[in-house]
Amino acid sequence: MTPEVLETRIVRYGDLKPCKTAFIDAHTPGSDQKENFTIIGGGVSESADQHVHITETPGFNIGAAGQPPKCRNSLHSHRTAEVFFVLKGRWRFFWGRWGTAGEVVLEEGDIFNIPTGIFRGFENIGTDYGMIMAILGGDDAGGGVIWAPQVIEDASDHGLVLAETGRLYDTKKGDHLPEGVKPMPLLTDEELKAFPEPTARDVIPGYVARYWDLMGMAATGPAKVIGPDALLIDKPGFDVDFLKRGSIPEDAYTINKHEVLMPVRGHWKIVTDKGEATLAPGDTMLVDPGMSRSIAPSMTGEASLYRIRSTDDPAGLTWTG
């Protein structure tokens, strides 16, 4: 593997290709300026226009959402895990049938393992364009998105129709549902009862980790964020570690699982038996099983990185109340 081929396993922040029509709320005022990025795996986009940077999946998907200030992502749920960490900006996450059950504000570097099976949304409450990075459980990310009924109703007023197949059609462009294909049905009142309404007190202690707490925990070794004996609840089909300068063994290592490296701060030098590369915040690198690698900051100053590894844990429901 030459350095050029190794580079195909890296998605650079500056090369990310957004989709502005990824989801059903793409025309809804307040949500019509968001950008969706599918970095590794097919993700959950409903649009044929979505660009996928690395199509193979390591047991989970990596994506991102970019939004200007005051732009929000509408209430939805997933069948598998959804974990976010804030790369840029200040974000409010809210959840529940109407988004009023609870909320939490995350700063840069904070991470949120959103309980599966609840409606959730998020908005950029900062003053500049913000970016959050996402890890979605499962190779197929659970088969798509489950929208709160009002989201589908609002979208139809602005020309977007979601088919029962999960594909989005824009009537403003002259699109129509194919013959024999019905619109996505709205969840019934009885079905909506299955979606929990946990409070912030229920959720925050076991599902949110703060950047500066992780920096302290990683003083002598990687901080375990998600996984066995980790800080956050659940084993959603992948483990997440937090690394900083001084918490990584100097020796190279090899594992038999896929590993994804996602810097938060600083520049990181990755040396493998197939070549080497330098990663910056917002870059994403997929390291193949069996490849020897060493990880170290390449410059002085603050440096931090999230490391995600595939596991044999199921990627399904996690919220137990």
Short mmCIF file of the C-alpha atoms (twelve columns), coordinates in Angstrom:
data_MODEL
# 
_entry.id   MODEL 
# 
loop_
_atom_site.group_PDB 
_atom_site.id 
_atom_site.type_symbol 
_atom_site.label_atom_id 
_atom_site.label_alt_id 
_atom_site.label_comp_id 
_atom_site.label_asym_id 
_atom_site.label_seq_id 
_atom_site.Cartn_x 
_atom_site.Cartn_y 
_atom_site.Cartn_z 
_atom_site.pdbx_PDB_model_num 
ATOM 1   C CA . MET A 1   0.000   0.000  0.000   1 
ATOM 2   C CA . THR A 2   1.617   3.244  -1.165  1 
ATOM 3   C CA . PRO A 3   1.011   6.581  0.594   1 
ATOM 4   C CA . GLU A 4   -1.385  7.430  -2.240  1 
ATOM 5   C CA . VAL A 5   -3.423  4.282  -1.596  1 
ATOM 6   C CA . LEU A 6   -3.326  4.882  2.168   1 
ATOM 7   C CA . GLU A 7   -4.834  8.298  1.469   1 
ATOM 8   C CA . THR A 8   -7.932  6.541  0.065   1 
ATOM 9   C CA . ARG A 9   -8.625  5.380  3.622   1 
ATOM 10  C CA . ILE A 10  -8.721  9.012  4.785   1 
ATOM 11  C CA . VAL A 11  -11.535 11.512 4.284   1 
ATOM 12  C CA . ARG A 12  -10.183 15.036 4.694   1 
ATOM 13  C CA . TYR A 13  -12.355 17.726 6.254   1 
ATOM 14  C CA . GLY A 14  -11.690 20.012 3.302   1 
ATOM 15  C CA . ASP A 15  -12.837 17.307 0.857   1 
ATOM 16  C CA . LEU A 16  -16.181 16.585 2.506   1 
ATOM 17  C CA . LYS A 17  -19.064 16.780 0.040   1 
ATOM 18  C CA . PRO A 18  -22.346 17.942 1.572   1 
ATOM 19  C CA . CYS A 19  -25.883 17.053 0.638   1 
ATOM 20  C CA . LYS A 20  -28.427 19.799 1.315   1 
ATOM 21  C CA . THR A 21  -31.439 17.637 0.472   1 
ATOM 22  C CA . ALA A 22  -30.612 14.568 2.557   1 
ATOM 23  C CA . PHE A 23  -33.764 14.437 4.666   1 
ATOM 24  C CA . ILE A 24  -37.458 15.193 4.600   1 
ATOM 25  C CA . ASP A 25  -37.102 18.545 6.411   1 
ATOM 26  C CA . ALA A 26  -34.706 19.942 3.778   1 
ATOM 27  C CA . HIS A 27  -37.251 22.597 2.697   1 
ATOM 28  C CA . THR A 28  -38.836 23.227 6.107   1 
ATOM 29  C CA . PRO A 29  -38.015 26.740 7.396   1 
ATOM 30  C CA . GLY A 30  -35.493 26.530 10.213  1 
ATOM 31  C CA . SER A 31  -34.012 23.291 8.856   1 
ATOM 32  C CA . ASP A 32  -33.470 24.211 5.220   1 
ATOM 33  C CA . GLN A 33  -29.812 25.249 5.517   1 
ATOM 34  C CA . LYS A 34  -28.359 22.107 7.057   1 
ATOM 35  C CA . GLU A 35  -25.756 19.966 5.328   1 
ATOM 36  C CA . ASN A 36  -25.393 16.199 5.708   1 
ATOM 37  C CA . PHE A 37  -22.131 14.313 5.186   1 
ATOM 38  C CA . THR A 38  -21.816 10.551 4.725   1 
ATOM 39  C CA . ILE A 39  -18.181 9.679  5.419   1 
ATOM 40  C CA . ILE A 40  -17.980 5.892  5.955   1 
ATOM 41  C CA . GLY A 41  -20.857 3.566  5.050   1 
ATOM 42  C CA . GLY A 42  -24.178 4.355  3.443   1 
ATOM 43  C CA . GLY A 43  -25.567 6.289  6.396   1 
ATOM 44  C CA . VAL A 44  -29.265 7.108  6.653   1 
ATOM 45  C CA . SER A 45  -29.719 9.768  3.980   1 
ATOM 46  C CA . GLU A 46  -33.055 9.660  2.140   1 
ATOM 47  C CA . SER A 47  -31.705 11.420 -0.963  1 
ATOM 48  C CA . ALA A 48  -30.185 9.943  -4.110  1 
ATOM 49  C CA . ASP A 49  -27.956 13.035 -4.202  1 
ATOM 50  C CA . GLN A 50  -26.000 12.008 -1.077  1 
ATOM 51  C CA . HIS A 51  -22.291 11.442 -1.735  1 
ATOM 52  C CA . VAL A 52  -20.672 8.536  0.151   1 
ATOM 53  C CA . HIS A 53  -16.922 8.951  0.631   1 
ATOM 54  C CA . ILE A 54  -15.987 5.391  1.711   1 
ATOM 55  C CA . THR A 55  -18.706 2.888  0.871   1 
ATOM 56  C CA . GLU A 56  -17.601 -0.118 2.927   1 
ATOM 57  C CA . THR A 57  -18.726 -0.375 6.535   1 
ATOM 58  C CA . PRO A 58  -16.632 -1.553 9.490   1 
ATOM 59  C CA . GLY A 59  -19.691 -2.579 11.519  1 
ATOM 60  C CA . PHE A 60  -20.799 1.033  11.968  1 
ATOM 61  C CA . ASN A 61  -21.219 4.220  9.921   1 
ATOM 62  C CA . ILE A 62  -19.503 7.601  10.227  1 
ATOM 63  C CA . GLY A 63  -21.248 10.806 9.188   1 
ATOM 64  C CA . ALA A 64  -21.505 14.475 10.083  1 
ATOM 65  C CA . ALA A 65  -23.937 17.360 10.161  1 
ATOM 66  C CA . GLY A 66  -23.000 20.945 9.403   1 
ATOM 67  C CA . GLN A 67  -25.367 23.798 10.198  1 
ATOM 68  C CA . PRO A 68  -25.292 27.596 10.388  1 
ATOM 69  C CA . PRO A 69  -26.497 29.318 13.569  1 
ATOM 70  C CA . LYS A 70  -30.169 28.791 14.499  1 
ATOM 71  C CA . CYS A 71  -30.528 25.867 12.076  1 
ATOM 72  C CA . ARG A 72  -32.006 22.681 13.529  1 
ATOM 73  C CA . ASN A 73  -32.403 19.016 12.672  1 
ATOM 74  C CA . SER A 74  -35.998 17.873 13.165  1 
ATOM 75  C CA . LEU A 75  -37.219 15.265 15.645  1 
ATOM 76  C CA . HIS A 76  -36.459 11.702 14.583  1 
ATOM 77  C CA . SER A 77  -35.463 8.322  15.965  1 
ATOM 78  C CA . HIS A 78  -33.154 5.470  14.934  1 
ATOM 79  C CA . ARG A 79  -33.269 1.713  15.361  1 
ATOM 80  C CA . THR A 80  -29.551 1.595  16.189  1 
ATOM 81  C CA . ALA A 81  -27.104 3.729  18.127  1 
ATOM 82  C CA . GLU A 82  -26.416 7.372  17.299  1 
ATOM 83  C CA . VAL A 83  -23.381 8.962  18.953  1 
ATOM 84  C CA . PHE A 84  -22.327 12.572 18.312  1 
ATOM 85  C CA . PHE A 85  -19.284 14.575 19.279  1 
ATOM 86  C CA . VAL A 86  -19.005 18.295 18.670  1 
ATOM 87  C CA . LEU A 87  -16.205 19.269 16.314  1 
ATOM 88  C CA . LYS A 88  -17.109 22.942 15.948  1 
ATOM 89  C CA . GLY A 89  -19.543 25.246 17.672  1 
ATOM 90  C CA . ARG A 90  -22.113 25.006 20.437  1 
ATOM 91  C CA . TRP A 91  -25.100 22.702 20.079  1 
ATOM 92  C CA . ARG A 92  -28.385 22.053 21.864  1 
ATOM 93  C CA . PHE A 93  -29.724 18.488 21.764  1 
ATOM 94  C CA . PHE A 94  -33.371 17.954 22.692  1 
ATOM 95  C CA . TRP A 95  -35.616 14.905 22.782  1 
ATOM 96  C CA . GLY A 96  -39.107 13.554 23.287  1 
ATOM 97  C CA . ARG A 97  -42.274 13.400 21.163  1 
ATOM 98  C CA . TRP A 98  -42.363 17.206 20.911  1 
ATOM 99  C CA . GLY A 99  -38.734 17.866 21.844  1 
ATOM 100 C CA . THR A 100 -39.666 18.995 25.340  1 
ATOM 101 C CA . ALA A 101 -38.814 15.945 27.491  1 
ATOM 102 C CA . GLY A 102 -35.211 17.046 28.048  1 
ATOM 103 C CA . GLU A 103 -32.227 18.849 26.578  1 
ATOM 104 C CA . VAL A 104 -28.473 19.264 26.952  1 
ATOM 105 C CA . VAL A 105 -25.984 21.783 25.545  1 
ATOM 106 C CA . LEU A 106 -22.696 20.423 24.206  1 
ATOM 107 C CA . GLU A 107 -19.465 22.306 23.615  1 
ATOM 108 C CA . GLU A 108 -16.529 21.393 21.353  1 
ATOM 109 C CA . GLY A 109 -15.194 17.924 22.118  1 
ATOM 110 C CA . ASP A 110 -18.211 16.819 24.199  1 
ATOM 111 C CA . ILE A 111 -19.796 13.487 23.219  1 
ATOM 112 C CA . PHE A 112 -23.406 12.239 23.493  1 
ATOM 113 C CA . ASN A 113 -24.506 8.612  23.147  1 
ATOM 114 C CA . ILE A 114 -28.165 9.345  22.395  1 
ATOM 115 C CA . PRO A 115 -30.411 6.592  23.789  1 
ATOM 116 C CA . THR A 116 -31.901 4.553  20.974  1 
ATOM 117 C CA . GLY A 117 -35.674 4.576  20.624  1 
ATOM 118 C CA . ILE A 118 -36.380 8.186  21.596  1 
ATOM 119 C CA . PHE A 119 -37.158 11.106 19.325  1 
ATOM 120 C CA . ARG A 120 -34.230 13.519 19.180  1 
ATOM 121 C CA . GLY A 121 -33.221 16.690 17.384  1 
ATOM 122 C CA . PHE A 122 -30.404 19.196 17.564  1 
ATOM 123 C CA . GLU A 123 -29.619 22.786 16.648  1 
ATOM 124 C CA . ASN A 124 -26.582 25.002 16.331  1 
ATOM 125 C CA . ILE A 125 -26.889 27.639 19.055  1 
ATOM 126 C CA . GLY A 126 -23.428 29.091 18.428  1 
ATOM 127 C CA . THR A 127 -22.490 32.195 16.477  1 
ATOM 128 C CA . ASP A 128 -20.709 30.476 13.546  1 
ATOM 129 C CA . TYR A 129 -21.148 27.495 11.244  1 
ATOM 130 C CA . GLY A 130 -20.947 24.362 13.401  1 
ATOM 131 C CA . MET A 131 -20.135 20.717 12.776  1 
ATOM 132 C CA . ILE A 132 -20.986 17.570 14.711  1 
ATOM 133 C CA . MET A 133 -19.513 14.167 13.866  1 
ATOM 134 C CA . ALA A 134 -21.727 11.082 14.092  1 
ATOM 135 C CA . ILE A 135 -21.243 7.359  14.675  1 
ATOM 136 C CA . LEU A 136 -24.218 5.198  13.697  1 
ATOM 137 C CA . GLY A 137 -24.529 1.576  14.776  1 
ATOM 138 C CA . GLY A 138 -24.755 -1.289 12.304  1 
ATOM 139 C CA . ASP A 139 -23.643 -1.728 8.712   1 
ATOM 140 C CA . ASP A 140 -26.985 -0.437 7.398   1 
ATOM 141 C CA . ALA A 141 -27.502 2.068  10.262  1 
ATOM 142 C CA . GLY A 142 -30.766 0.437  11.222  1 
ATOM 143 C CA . GLY A 143 -32.555 0.849  7.914   1 
ATOM 144 C CA . GLY A 144 -33.241 4.566  8.010   1 
ATOM 145 C CA . VAL A 145 -34.886 7.279  10.067  1 
ATOM 146 C CA . ILE A 146 -38.199 7.280  11.957  1 
ATOM 147 C CA . TRP A 147 -39.707 10.778 11.881  1 
ATOM 148 C CA . ALA A 148 -42.070 12.349 14.367  1 
ATOM 149 C CA . PRO A 149 -45.442 12.720 12.585  1 
ATOM 150 C CA . GLN A 150 -45.393 16.516 12.602  1 
ATOM 151 C CA . VAL A 151 -42.099 16.524 10.688  1 
ATOM 152 C CA . ILE A 152 -43.621 14.575 7.795   1 
ATOM 153 C CA . GLU A 153 -46.707 16.795 7.817   1 
ATOM 154 C CA . ASP A 154 -44.655 20.007 7.810   1 
ATOM 155 C CA . ALA A 155 -42.467 18.691 4.981   1 
ATOM 156 C CA . SER A 156 -45.459 17.997 2.739   1 
ATOM 157 C CA . ASP A 157 -46.409 21.672 3.004   1 
ATOM 158 C CA . HIS A 158 -43.016 22.484 1.460   1 
ATOM 159 C CA . GLY A 159 -42.999 19.951 -1.363  1 
ATOM 160 C CA . LEU A 160 -41.152 16.959 0.066   1 
ATOM 161 C CA . VAL A 161 -42.753 13.519 0.267   1 
ATOM 162 C CA . LEU A 162 -41.136 10.464 1.856   1 
ATOM 163 C CA . ALA A 163 -42.055 7.142  0.268   1 
ATOM 164 C CA . GLU A 164 -42.696 3.987  2.272   1 
ATOM 165 C CA . THR A 165 -39.433 2.733  0.734   1 
ATOM 166 C CA . GLY A 166 -37.503 5.466  2.570   1 
ATOM 167 C CA . ARG A 167 -36.749 7.448  -0.605  1 
ATOM 168 C CA . LEU A 168 -37.411 11.187 -0.730  1 
ATOM 169 C CA . TYR A 169 -39.308 12.876 -3.594  1 
ATOM 170 C CA . ASP A 170 -39.358 16.631 -4.257  1 
ATOM 171 C CA . THR A 171 -42.613 17.740 -5.837  1 
ATOM 172 C CA . LYS A 172 -41.133 21.204 -6.420  1 
ATOM 173 C CA . LYS A 173 -38.842 19.545 -8.960  1 
ATOM 174 C CA . GLY A 174 -41.680 17.625 -10.548 1 
ATOM 175 C CA . ASP A 175 -40.986 14.366 -8.702  1 
ATOM 176 C CA . HIS A 176 -43.854 12.031 -7.949  1 
ATOM 177 C CA . LEU A 177 -44.143 8.779  -6.051  1 
ATOM 178 C CA . PRO A 178 -43.694 5.825  -8.418  1 
ATOM 179 C CA . GLU A 179 -46.796 3.883  -9.316  1 
ATOM 180 C CA . GLY A 180 -47.675 1.431  -6.583  1 
ATOM 181 C CA . VAL A 181 -45.501 3.159  -3.957  1 
ATOM 182 C CA . LYS A 182 -47.295 4.772  -1.023  1 
ATOM 183 C CA . PRO A 183 -46.178 7.654  1.203   1 
ATOM 184 C CA . MET A 184 -44.495 6.786  4.484   1 
ATOM 185 C CA . PRO A 185 -47.371 6.290  6.941   1 
ATOM 186 C CA . LEU A 186 -47.508 8.477  10.028  1 
ATOM 187 C CA . LEU A 187 -46.951 6.745  13.344  1 
ATOM 188 C CA . THR A 188 -50.234 6.074  15.115  1 
ATOM 189 C CA . ASP A 189 -50.995 7.240  18.642  1 
ATOM 190 C CA . GLU A 190 -50.569 3.661  19.810  1 
ATOM 191 C CA . GLU A 191 -47.156 3.356  18.107  1 
ATOM 192 C CA . LEU A 192 -46.043 6.667  19.590  1 
ATOM 193 C CA . LYS A 193 -46.571 5.280  23.096  1 
ATOM 194 C CA . ALA A 194 -43.545 3.018  22.518  1 
ATOM 195 C CA . PHE A 195 -41.199 6.032  22.358  1 
ATOM 196 C CA . PRO A 196 -39.947 6.914  25.876  1 
ATOM 197 C CA . GLU A 197 -39.871 10.438 27.303  1 
ATOM 198 C CA . PRO A 198 -36.789 10.421 29.580  1 
ATOM 199 C CA . THR A 199 -35.875 13.614 31.391  1 
ATOM 200 C CA . ALA A 200 -32.485 15.301 31.310  1 
ATOM 201 C CA . ARG A 201 -31.862 13.837 34.758  1 
ATOM 202 C CA . ASP A 202 -32.480 10.374 33.294  1 
ATOM 203 C CA . VAL A 203 -30.206 10.846 30.291  1 
ATOM 204 C CA . ILE A 204 -27.280 13.173 30.970  1 
ATOM 205 C CA . PRO A 205 -25.376 11.248 33.695  1 
ATOM 206 C CA . GLY A 206 -25.036 8.025  31.704  1 
ATOM 207 C CA . TYR A 207 -24.984 9.267  28.139  1 
ATOM 208 C CA . VAL A 208 -23.014 12.554 28.039  1 
ATOM 209 C CA . ALA A 209 -19.244 12.976 28.539  1 
ATOM 210 C CA . ARG A 210 -17.562 16.380 28.716  1 
ATOM 211 C CA . TYR A 211 -14.362 17.105 26.821  1 
ATOM 212 C CA . TRP A 212 -12.401 18.449 29.779  1 
ATOM 213 C CA . ASP A 213 -13.431 15.520 31.971  1 
ATOM 214 C CA . LEU A 214 -12.111 13.171 29.292  1 
ATOM 215 C CA . MET A 215 -8.877  15.148 29.086  1 
ATOM 216 C CA . GLY A 216 -8.385  14.503 32.785  1 
ATOM 217 C CA . MET A 217 -9.320  10.818 32.537  1 
ATOM 218 C CA . ALA A 218 -6.824  10.314 29.675  1 
ATOM 219 C CA . ALA A 219 -3.861  11.548 31.720  1 
ATOM 220 C CA . THR A 220 -2.222  8.115  31.953  1 
ATOM 221 C CA . GLY A 221 -3.973  6.130  29.228  1 
ATOM 222 C CA . PRO A 222 -6.884  6.182  26.788  1 
ATOM 223 C CA . ALA A 223 -10.190 7.155  28.424  1 
ATOM 224 C CA . LYS A 224 -12.876 4.513  27.826  1 
ATOM 225 C CA . VAL A 225 -15.951 6.410  26.654  1 
ATOM 226 C CA . ILE A 226 -18.177 3.601  25.288  1 
ATOM 227 C CA . GLY A 227 -17.599 -0.122 25.798  1 
ATOM 228 C CA . PRO A 228 -16.870 -2.519 28.677  1 
ATOM 229 C CA . ASP A 229 -16.204 -0.678 31.944  1 
ATOM 230 C CA . ALA A 230 -16.569 2.635  30.097  1 
ATOM 231 C CA . LEU A 231 -17.872 6.001  31.249  1 
ATOM 232 C CA . LEU A 232 -21.100 5.945  29.208  1 
ATOM 233 C CA . ILE A 233 -23.903 3.396  29.273  1 
ATOM 234 C CA . ASP A 234 -24.496 0.746  26.575  1 
ATOM 235 C CA . LYS A 235 -22.478 -1.319 24.157  1 
ATOM 236 C CA . PRO A 236 -23.921 -0.218 20.790  1 
ATOM 237 C CA . GLY A 237 -21.807 -2.289 18.372  1 
ATOM 238 C CA . PHE A 238 -18.633 -0.226 18.684  1 
ATOM 239 C CA . ASP A 239 -16.232 0.983  21.364  1 
ATOM 240 C CA . VAL A 240 -15.097 4.594  21.682  1 
ATOM 241 C CA . ASP A 241 -11.857 5.706  23.352  1 
ATOM 242 C CA . PHE A 242 -10.564 9.228  23.908  1 
ATOM 243 C CA . LEU A 243 -6.835  9.826  23.482  1 
ATOM 244 C CA . LYS A 244 -4.629  12.808 24.175  1 
ATOM 245 C CA . ARG A 245 -0.933  13.559 24.236  1 
ATOM 246 C CA . GLY A 246 0.744   11.199 26.668  1 
ATOM 247 C CA . SER A 247 -2.078  8.640  26.810  1 
ATOM 248 C CA . ILE A 248 -0.955  6.519  23.841  1 
ATOM 249 C CA . PRO A 249 1.671   3.767  24.072  1 
ATOM 250 C CA . GLU A 250 4.689   4.595  21.955  1 
ATOM 251 C CA . ASP A 251 4.882   1.100  20.453  1 
ATOM 252 C CA . ALA A 252 2.946   0.196  17.320  1 
ATOM 253 C CA . TYR A 253 -0.031  -2.123 17.764  1 
ATOM 254 C CA . THR A 254 -2.245  -4.366 15.658  1 
ATOM 255 C CA . ILE A 255 -5.858  -5.435 16.194  1 
ATOM 256 C CA . ASN A 256 -8.148  -7.748 14.215  1 
ATOM 257 C CA . LYS A 257 -10.987 -5.204 14.015  1 
ATOM 258 C CA . HIS A 258 -11.543 -2.062 11.990  1 
ATOM 259 C CA . GLU A 259 -10.530 1.143  13.718  1 
ATOM 260 C CA . VAL A 260 -11.523 4.726  12.893  1 
ATOM 261 C CA . LEU A 261 -9.446  7.721  14.018  1 
ATOM 262 C CA . MET A 262 -11.093 11.152 14.335  1 
ATOM 263 C CA . PRO A 263 -8.993  14.053 15.707  1 
ATOM 264 C CA . VAL A 264 -10.694 16.750 17.769  1 
ATOM 265 C CA . ARG A 265 -7.733  19.057 18.450  1 
ATOM 266 C CA . GLY A 266 -4.188  19.210 17.132  1 
ATOM 267 C CA . HIS A 267 -2.449  17.276 14.365  1 
ATOM 268 C CA . TRP A 268 -1.756  13.553 14.630  1 
ATOM 269 C CA . LYS A 269 0.870   11.466 12.849  1 
ATOM 270 C CA . ILE A 270 -0.279  7.962  11.966  1 
ATOM 271 C CA . VAL A 271 2.509   5.549  11.008  1 
ATOM 272 C CA . THR A 272 1.472   2.176  9.576   1 
ATOM 273 C CA . ASP A 273 3.339   -0.706 8.013   1 
ATOM 274 C CA . LYS A 274 1.850   0.488  4.698   1 
ATOM 275 C CA . GLY A 275 2.738   4.182  4.906   1 
ATOM 276 C CA . GLU A 276 2.141   7.223  7.077   1 
ATOM 277 C CA . ALA A 277 -0.207  10.196 7.165   1 
ATOM 278 C CA . THR A 278 -0.995  13.280 9.235   1 
ATOM 279 C CA . LEU A 279 -4.559  13.906 10.400  1 
ATOM 280 C CA . ALA A 280 -6.105  17.253 11.359  1 
ATOM 281 C CA . PRO A 281 -9.366  17.987 13.206  1 
ATOM 282 C CA . GLY A 282 -12.318 16.953 11.056  1 
ATOM 283 C CA . ASP A 283 -10.335 14.304 9.170   1 
ATOM 284 C CA . THR A 284 -11.482 10.672 9.399   1 
ATOM 285 C CA . MET A 285 -9.223  7.650  8.853   1 
ATOM 286 C CA . LEU A 286 -10.326 4.030  8.463   1 
ATOM 287 C CA . VAL A 287 -7.592  1.595  9.562   1 
ATOM 288 C CA . ASP A 288 -8.020  -1.973 8.308   1 
ATOM 289 C CA . PRO A 289 -7.779  -5.054 10.548  1 
ATOM 290 C CA . GLY A 290 -4.268  -6.479 10.857  1 
ATOM 291 C CA . MET A 291 -2.527  -3.250 9.895   1 
ATOM 292 C CA . SER A 292 0.207   -2.193 12.303  1 
ATOM 293 C CA . ARG A 293 -0.144  1.428  13.379  1 
ATOM 294 C CA . SER A 294 1.226   3.940  15.851  1 
ATOM 295 C CA . ILE A 295 -0.503  7.184  16.837  1 
ATOM 296 C CA . ALA A 296 1.134   10.332 18.161  1 
ATOM 297 C CA . PRO A 297 0.634   14.114 18.037  1 
ATOM 298 C CA . SER A 298 2.828   15.627 15.336  1 
ATOM 299 C CA . MET A 299 3.038   19.132 16.823  1 
ATOM 300 C CA . THR A 300 3.243   20.762 20.228  1 
ATOM 301 C CA . GLY A 301 0.144   22.023 21.996  1 
ATOM 302 C CA . GLU A 302 -3.218  20.522 22.829  1 
ATOM 303 C CA . ALA A 303 -4.034  17.298 20.984  1 
ATOM 304 C CA . SER A 304 -7.026  14.980 21.344  1 
ATOM 305 C CA . LEU A 305 -8.644  12.276 19.268  1 
ATOM 306 C CA . TYR A 306 -11.590 9.865  19.324  1 
ATOM 307 C CA . ARG A 307 -10.841 6.249  18.387  1 
ATOM 308 C CA . ILE A 308 -13.717 3.959  17.367  1 
ATOM 309 C CA . ARG A 309 -13.435 0.179  17.087  1 
ATOM 310 C CA . SER A 310 -15.978 -2.322 15.816  1 
ATOM 311 C CA . THR A 311 -17.213 -4.984 18.243  1 
ATOM 312 C CA . ASP A 312 -19.430 -8.038 18.144  1 
ATOM 313 C CA . ASP A 313 -22.057 -6.335 20.310  1 
ATOM 314 C CA . PRO A 314 -25.495 -5.891 18.701  1 
ATOM 315 C CA . ALA A 315 -26.198 -2.441 17.289  1 
ATOM 316 C CA . GLY A 316 -29.854 -2.490 18.263  1 
ATOM 317 C CA . LEU A 317 -32.000 -1.024 21.017  1 
ATOM 318 C CA . THR A 318 -30.144 0.403  23.986  1 
ATOM 319 C CA . TRP A 319 -32.581 2.515  26.009  1 
ATOM 320 C CA . THR A 320 -33.997 0.563  28.944  1 
ATOM 321 C CA . GLY A 321 -35.194 3.443  31.077  1 
# 
